[in-house]
Amino acid sequence: MTEPFPFPRDCPYDPPPRLAQLQRDAPISRVRIWDGSTPWLLTRYDDVRAVLADRRFSVDPARPGYPARGPAGRARRRGAGSFISMDAPEHTRLRRMLITEFTPRRIAALRPAVERTAAELLDRLTVGPEPADLVRAYALPLASIVIADLLGVPYEDHEFFEERARVMVDDSASGEANRAATADLARYLGGLLRNRRADDLLGRLNAQQVEPGRLDRAGAVSMAVLLLVAGHETTANQIALSVAFLLRNPRHAQTFRRPDGPPATAVDELLRLLTITHTGRRRVATADVPIGGVTIRAGDGVIAAADIANRDPGRFPGPADLGRTPNHHLAFGHGEHLCLGHHLARLELEVALTALLRRLPALRLAAAEEELPFRHTHPIYGVDRLPVAWS
């Protein structure tokens, strides 16, 4: 009899222990999800990486057999029309329009602005009441300000777009609530797109529409929605979860307090350890494909469990190591659907953690860890509130 998935965690910073057992004893196995279907669950690094790189595994949620996370997730992915839920060649064509916006050189040029934002937020935090919620006071506004500035979205509207984004990524939300939030955000960004100059990303998306066959208005709006939502929800949760982990592990926290700054490897080790796409990357096979000694048939759903693949002892031996190199983790995915904003996410995480831990050497949790509201039922793992004190 197949087991229900996802599995419960024992520790908020580790994948469920059942995943580690399956990785050892049955690395490719069937599980049962919310709709009664039984997709394959892949837990070994090599198998997960192979599936994510193989075009015979589709990301299109409209294909029969696609293992949607839930009713809201299925409705969201079908209704959004985002290029992340498209296969090549359409995905490739649309993604190419954004590649130059997220090159290492362009992202590196944002460092002074991100550092300035972090410093300003810490100024406000430290003159405010103590304890404070680090999510609302630091992690979320940092991520929102950075992506809003990049896109050309007024940050003063952050409560509006953050609330809609929360609903859009909440699998427990009703289909009606999800559609309403998506429509609200699409109307808002559609309005901003009109008559924009090409001096911000929204303006450059708008300019793409004047070239026949490049990008229609609906496509431009869909891209803007994706970039705004993914650009702050994921990063804010990664920052907050990383802080909670580092406060539990003071030796690792000291890495970010070094006078010469943390090694480049430190951020990637946190991304590997705390993989926030914790319900697996979903695919459906379009052909019969042998993977790890098992033939996955056309029409079979696949859940590629990147969180436990990133703990595969055959690839990542030993305990947490913030100096680990090489570190070819799968936190951002792999292959054609590698997260477009991975350079930006790394920059924000490094700046956020370094600025915070240097500025506040006595930073500590102001609540028992078991009281923290970890996002166990959300597709993007993290913590909704992180009370901290610093004096």
LINNOR-V724257 format. One record per residue. N is the residue number from 1. SS is DSSP state (hx for helix, st for strand, lp for the rest). NEAR is the number of other ideal C-beta (glycine too) atoms within 12 Angstrom. D_LAST is the distance of its C-alpha to the last C-alpha in Angstrom with 1 decimal. Layout:
N;SS;NEAR;D_LAST
N;SS;NEAR;D_LAST
This chain:
1;lp;8;53.6
2;lp;17;50.8
3;st;20;47.2
4;st;19;45.1
5;lp;36;42.5
6;lp;34;39.6
7;lp;30;38.5
8;lp;19;35.4
9;lp;23;32.4
10;lp;15;31.3
11;lp;20;28.0
12;lp;29;26.1
13;lp;33;25.9
14;lp;28;29.6
15;lp;37;32.9
16;lp;32;34.9
17;hx;17;36.6
18;hx;26;39.9
19;hx;40;39.7
20;hx;27;39.4
21;hx;19;42.4
22;hx;31;44.4
23;hx;34;43.6
24;hx;18;45.1
25;hx;13;48.0
26;lp;24;48.9
27;lp;29;47.2
28;st;33;49.3
29;st;32;49.9
30;st;25;50.4
31;st;33;47.9
32;st;22;48.3
33;lp;33;46.2
34;lp;23;46.0
35;lp;19;49.5
36;lp;13;51.3
37;lp;27;51.9
38;lp;23;51.4
39;lp;40;50.1
40;st;42;49.6
41;st;49;46.2
42;st;49;45.6
43;lp;44;43.0
44;lp;37;44.0
45;hx;34;42.6
46;hx;25;46.1
47;hx;41;47.4
48;hx;45;44.5
49;hx;29;44.7
50;hx;28;48.5
51;hx;46;48.4
52;hx;37;45.9
53;hx;23;48.2
54;lp;29;51.5
55;lp;23;52.9
56;lp;27;54.9
57;st;44;51.7
58;st;35;51.2
59;lp;38;48.0
60;lp;31;50.2
61;lp;32;49.3
62;lp;20;52.7
63;lp;27;54.5
64;lp;17;55.7
65;lp;29;53.8
66;lp;33;50.4
67;lp;43;47.7
68;lp;35;45.6
69;lp;36;42.3
70;lp;29;43.5
71;hx;24;45.5
72;hx;33;42.9
73;hx;34;42.4
74;hx;28;46.1
75;hx;26;46.6
76;hx;38;43.7
77;hx;36;45.0
78;hx;23;48.6
79;hx;26;47.9
80;hx;35;45.5
81;lp;28;48.0
82;lp;36;45.3
83;hx;35;46.4
84;hx;33;44.0
85;hx;31;46.4
86;lp;29;49.5
87;lp;29;51.4
88;lp;22;53.0
89;lp;13;54.7
90;hx;22;53.2
91;hx;28;49.7
92;hx;18;50.3
93;hx;20;51.8
94;hx;31;49.0
95;hx;32;46.2
96;hx;20;48.0
97;hx;29;47.4
98;hx;36;43.7
99;hx;18;43.5
100;hx;16;43.4
101;hx;34;40.4
102;hx;32;38.2
103;lp;17;39.6
104;hx;19;37.2
105;hx;12;38.1
106;hx;20;37.4
107;hx;26;34.1
108;hx;19;33.1
109;lp;17;33.8
110;lp;31;31.1
111;hx;25;28.3
112;hx;13;27.6
113;hx;24;27.4
114;hx;36;25.1
115;hx;26;22.7
116;hx;19;22.8
117;hx;32;22.1
118;hx;37;19.1
119;hx;23;17.7
120;hx;22;18.6
121;hx;36;17.0
122;hx;33;13.6
123;hx;17;14.2
124;hx;18;14.8
125;hx;32;12.0
126;hx;24;9.3
127;hx;14;11.4
128;lp;20;12.0
129;lp;16;11.1
130;lp;20;8.4
131;lp;22;9.3
132;st;30;11.7
133;st;28;14.7
134;hx;46;14.6
135;hx;39;18.4
136;hx;28;19.0
137;hx;34;16.4
138;hx;43;17.0
139;hx;46;19.5
140;hx;40;22.3
141;hx;35;22.3
142;hx;48;22.2
143;hx;46;25.2
144;hx;40;26.9
145;hx;35;26.7
146;hx;41;28.0
147;hx;44;31.0
148;hx;35;31.8
149;hx;29;32.1
150;hx;38;34.2
151;hx;41;36.5
152;lp;27;36.7
153;lp;37;35.3
154;lp;21;33.7
155;hx;27;30.0
156;hx;12;30.3
157;hx;24;32.2
158;hx;28;29.4
159;hx;16;29.3
160;hx;24;33.0
161;hx;39;33.1
162;hx;32;30.0
163;hx;25;31.5
164;hx;32;34.9
165;hx;43;33.5
166;hx;32;31.8
167;hx;30;35.2
168;hx;40;37.0
169;lp;43;35.2
170;lp;30;35.1
171;lp;31;38.0
172;lp;21;37.9
173;lp;29;38.7
174;lp;17;42.3
175;hx;25;44.7
176;hx;15;45.2
177;hx;24;41.5
178;hx;33;41.2
179;hx;23;44.2
180;hx;22;43.1
181;hx;33;39.7
182;hx;38;41.4
183;hx;22;44.0
184;hx;24;41.5
185;hx;36;39.7
186;hx;33;43.0
187;hx;20;44.3
188;hx;29;41.2
189;hx;39;41.3
190;hx;27;45.0
191;hx;20;44.8
192;hx;31;42.5
193;hx;37;44.8
194;lp;19;47.8
195;lp;13;48.7
196;lp;26;45.7
197;lp;16;46.0
198;lp;18;45.5
199;lp;14;42.4
200;lp;24;39.9
201;hx;40;40.4
202;hx;37;41.7
203;hx;25;44.2
204;hx;30;45.4
205;hx;42;45.8
206;hx;33;47.8
207;hx;21;49.9
208;hx;31;50.8
209;lp;28;52.6
210;lp;17;55.3
211;lp;14;56.6
212;lp;8;59.0
213;lp;11;58.1
214;lp;20;54.6
215;lp;29;52.3
216;lp;20;53.2
217;hx;22;51.0
218;hx;22;50.0
219;hx;32;48.9
220;hx;38;46.8
221;hx;33;45.1
222;hx;33;44.5
223;hx;42;43.0
224;hx;47;40.6
225;hx;43;39.5
226;hx;41;38.9
227;hx;43;36.9
228;hx;47;34.7
229;hx;45;34.0
230;hx;39;33.7
231;hx;39;31.8
232;hx;44;28.7
233;hx;42;28.9
234;hx;45;29.1
235;hx;48;26.6
236;hx;44;23.9
237;hx;43;24.4
238;hx;49;24.5
239;hx;50;21.2
240;hx;47;19.4
241;hx;42;21.4
242;hx;51;20.7
243;hx;44;16.9
244;hx;42;17.4
245;hx;40;19.8
246;hx;41;17.7
247;hx;35;14.8
248;hx;26;17.7
249;lp;24;19.1
250;hx;18;16.7
251;hx;16;19.8
252;hx;34;20.7
253;hx;31;17.2
254;hx;20;17.7
255;hx;32;20.9
256;hx;39;19.1
257;hx;25;17.1
258;lp;18;20.5
259;lp;10;21.5
260;lp;11;24.6
261;lp;21;23.0
262;lp;32;23.8
263;lp;22;27.4
264;hx;24;29.3
265;hx;25;29.9
266;hx;35;26.3
267;hx;40;26.3
268;hx;36;29.7
269;hx;39;28.8
270;hx;42;26.1
271;hx;42;28.7
272;hx;38;31.2
273;hx;38;29.1
274;lp;44;27.7
275;lp;43;30.9
276;lp;42;30.2
277;lp;42;33.9
278;lp;42;34.1
279;lp;39;37.3
280;lp;40;39.5
281;st;42;41.2
282;st;44;44.4
283;st;47;47.9
284;st;36;51.5
285;st;35;54.3
286;lp;26;57.2
287;lp;18;59.4
288;lp;15;59.8
289;st;29;57.4
290;st;17;57.2
291;st;33;53.6
292;lp;27;52.8
293;lp;13;56.2
294;st;24;56.1
295;st;15;57.9
296;st;35;55.9
297;lp;20;58.6
298;lp;19;58.7
299;lp;24;57.0
300;lp;35;54.6
301;st;42;51.0
302;st;46;48.4
303;st;46;44.7
304;st;47;43.3
305;lp;46;40.2
306;hx;43;38.1
307;hx;40;35.0
308;hx;44;37.0
309;hx;45;39.2
310;lp;43;36.0
311;lp;38;35.7
312;lp;32;39.4
313;lp;17;39.6
314;lp;16;42.8
315;lp;25;40.9
316;lp;29;37.3
317;lp;12;37.7
318;lp;12;35.0
319;lp;16;31.4
320;lp;30;28.7
321;lp;23;29.1
322;lp;32;27.1
323;lp;20;29.9
324;lp;28;32.6
325;lp;16;35.6
326;lp;14;37.7
327;lp;28;35.9
328;lp;23;38.2
329;lp;37;36.3
330;lp;42;37.4
331;lp;39;34.1
332;lp;35;35.7
333;lp;35;39.2
334;lp;30;42.1
335;hx;27;45.4
336;hx;29;46.4
337;hx;35;43.6
338;lp;26;40.7
339;lp;35;37.9
340;lp;33;38.7
341;lp;41;35.1
342;hx;30;34.0
343;hx;29;33.4
344;hx;41;31.3
345;hx;41;29.2
346;hx;37;28.6
347;hx;35;27.6
348;hx;46;25.1
349;hx;46;23.5
350;hx;40;23.3
351;hx;40;21.8
352;hx;45;19.3
353;hx;49;18.0
354;hx;37;18.1
355;hx;35;16.4
356;hx;40;13.5
357;hx;37;13.0
358;hx;26;13.6
359;hx;25;11.4
360;lp;33;8.2
361;lp;15;9.0
362;lp;20;6.3
363;lp;34;7.5
364;st;26;9.1
365;st;30;11.6
366;lp;24;11.2
367;lp;21;14.9
368;lp;10;17.6
369;hx;20;19.2
370;hx;10;22.6
371;hx;16;21.4
372;lp;30;20.6
373;lp;24;23.6
374;st;31;25.0
375;lp;34;28.0
376;lp;25;30.7
377;lp;25;33.5
378;lp;33;32.8
379;lp;34;34.6
380;lp;36;31.4
381;lp;39;29.0
382;lp;42;25.2
383;st;40;22.7
384;lp;29;23.0
385;lp;26;19.5
386;lp;42;16.2
387;st;30;13.4
388;st;37;10.0
389;st;22;6.3
390;lp;28;3.8
391;lp;17;0.0
